[in-house]
Amino acid sequence: MRCIDDALKLLGIRRTYKGYYYVADAVQLVMKDASMLLYISKTLYPEIAKRHNTTINCVERNIRTVVATCWEGENKEVLELMAGTRLYRRPTSGEFIDIISSYVSADDD
C-alpha cells in the first residue's frame, strides 16, 4: 500500500480528496485481479462502494475528479512517465487506474 500512496503523492493527489482512497483501493484490487479493469462499473466500483459505504456513482465521480486534478495540474508529465508514453488526452478512470497499478507492480519487481 505504501507504494500506491507514494505514486499518488507523486501525481499531486493528496488525502484531502475522497477519490484518493477510492483510487488506492482500486489499484490494490486491480493488482490482485487485473480482470476487474474489464468490468469497472460492474465489479470494481461496486466493491469500492461497498468498502466505503457509499454509492457507485459517488465512487465514479470522485475518481474522475482525481484524474482531472492530476491531468490539469502540474503532474501530467509524471503521469506520462508512469505510463511510459506520451498522453495526448486525459486518461479515462480505468486507464488511470491501469497506469498506476502497472507502475506500482513494476516498482515491486
Long-range contacts (C-beta under 8 A, 24 or more apart in sequence): 1-28, 3-104, 3-107, 3-108, 4-28, 4-100, 4-104, 7-82, 7-100, 7-103, 7-104, 7-107, 8-100, 10-75, 10-78, 10-82, 11-70, 11-75, 11-78, 11-79, 11-82, 11-100, 12-69, 12-70, 12-73, 12-74, 12-75, 12-78, 13-66, 13-69, 13-70, 17-62, 17-65, 17-66, 17-69, 18-58, 18-62, 19-62, 19-63, 19-64, 19-65, 19-66, 20-66, 21-52, 22-48, 22-52, 22-59, 22-62, 22-63, 22-66, 23-63, 23-66, 23-96, 23-97, 23-100, 25-51, 25-52, 26-63, 26-97, 27-97, 27-100, 27-101, 27-104, 30-97, 30-98, 30-101, 31-101, 31-104, 31-105, 34-101, 37-94, 37-97, 37-98, 40-93, 40-94, 40-97, 44-97, 60-93, 63-93, 63-96, 63-97, 64-93, 66-96, 67-91, 67-92, 67-93, 67-96, 70-96
